[in-house]
């Protein structure tokens, strides 16, 4: 009877050792997996920070370009208006330089 009790205690100890070994192994795997995921999360955070900086840079560049486009449009409109005014002035001047046509009665030769 004591022998059976010893054998049962040894079997239970062996079972607990197996469970403990399994738990330690799984815990180590879980910690390793956690560390990998943490490293992945840190890489993603760096990428997000870089992309946010790039977004801010592009937003600022977009504002600058929009301002430049507006200035160019204004300049184009002013140039177009100035060109039109010059053409109009030139036409007026050209018209004033034409010789005036004066009406003269036609001379008819008298038939004699």
C-alpha positions as CSV (number, residue, x, y, z in Angstrom):
1,X,0.0,0.0,0.0
2,X,2.8,2.4,0.8
3,X,4.4,1.4,-2.5
4,X,1.2,2.3,-4.4
5,X,1.0,5.6,-2.6
6,X,4.7,6.4,-3.5
7,X,4.0,5.4,-7.2
8,X,0.9,7.6,-7.3
9,X,2.8,10.6,-5.8
10,X,5.6,10.0,-8.3
11,X,3.1,9.9,-11.2
12,X,1.4,13.1,-9.9
13,X,4.8,14.8,-9.6
14,X,5.7,13.7,-13.1
15,X,2.4,15.0,-14.4
16,X,2.9,18.4,-12.7
17,X,6.5,18.6,-14.0
18,X,5.1,18.0,-17.5
19,X,2.5,20.7,-17.0
20,X,5.0,23.1,-15.6
21,X,7.4,22.4,-18.5
22,X,4.6,23.0,-21.0
23,X,3.5,26.2,-19.3
24,X,7.1,27.5,-19.2
25,X,7.5,26.7,-22.8
26,X,4.3,28.4,-23.8
27,X,5.0,31.4,-21.7
28,X,8.4,31.8,-23.3
29,X,6.8,31.5,-26.8
30,X,4.1,34.1,-25.8
31,X,6.8,36.5,-24.5
32,X,8.8,36.1,-27.6
33,X,5.8,36.7,-29.8
34,X,4.9,39.7,-27.7
35,X,8.4,41.1,-28.2
36,X,8.1,40.6,-32.0
37,X,4.7,42.3,-32.1
38,X,6.1,45.2,-29.9
39,X,9.0,45.6,-32.3
40,X,6.5,45.6,-35.3
41,X,4.4,48.2,-33.5
42,X,7.5,50.4,-32.9
43,X,8.4,50.2,-36.6
44,X,4.8,51.2,-37.5
45,X,5.0,54.1,-35.2
46,X,8.2,55.3,-36.8
47,X,6.5,54.9,-40.3
48,X,3.5,56.8,-39.1
49,X,5.6,59.7,-37.8
50,X,7.5,59.8,-41.1
51,X,4.3,59.8,-43.1
52,X,2.8,62.5,-40.9
53,X,5.9,64.7,-41.4
54,X,5.7,64.0,-45.2
55,X,2.0,64.9,-45.2
56,X,2.7,68.2,-43.4
57,X,5.6,69.0,-45.8
58,X,3.3,68.3,-48.8
59,X,0.5,70.3,-47.3
60,X,2.8,73.3,-46.8
61,X,4.1,72.9,-50.4
62,X,0.6,72.7,-51.7
63,X,-0.2,76.0,-49.9
64,X,2.9,77.6,-51.4
65,X,2.1,76.4,-54.9
66,X,-1.6,77.5,-54.6
67,X,-0.3,81.0,-53.6
68,X,2.1,81.0,-56.5
69,X,-0.7,79.9,-58.9
70,X,-2.8,82.7,-57.7
71,X,0.0,85.2,-58.2
72,X,0.6,83.9,-61.7
73,X,-3.1,84.1,-62.6
74,X,-3.1,87.7,-61.3
75,X,0.0,88.5,-63.3
76,X,-1.4,86.9,-66.4
77,X,-4.7,88.8,-66.1
78,X,-2.7,92.1,-65.6
79,X,-0.5,91.3,-68.6
80,X,-3.5,90.4,-70.7
81,X,-5.2,93.7,-69.7
82,X,-2.0,95.7,-70.4
83,X,-1.6,93.9,-73.8
84,X,-5.2,94.7,-74.7
85,X,-4.7,98.4,-73.6
86,X,-1.6,98.6,-75.7
87,X,-3.3,97.1,-78.8
88,X,-6.2,99.5,-78.3
89,X,-3.9,102.5,-78.0
90,X,-1.9,101.3,-81.0
91,X,-5.1,101.0,-83.1
92,X,-6.3,104.4,-82.1
93,X,-2.9,105.9,-83.0
94,X,-2.8,104.1,-86.3
95,X,-6.2,105.4,-87.2
96,X,-5.2,108.9,-86.3
97,X,-2.2,108.5,-88.7
98,X,-4.2,107.7,-91.7
99,X,-4.5,110.5,-94.2
100,X,-7.9,112.1,-94.0
101,X,-10.0,111.7,-97.1
102,X,-11.5,114.9,-98.1
103,X,-14.4,114.9,-100.4
104,X,-13.7,116.7,-103.5
105,X,-16.1,117.3,-106.3
106,X,-15.2,115.4,-109.4
107,X,-13.8,117.4,-112.2
108,X,-15.6,116.8,-115.4
109,X,-14.1,117.7,-118.6
110,X,-16.2,119.8,-120.6
111,X,-17.0,118.6,-124.0
112,X,-16.3,121.1,-126.6
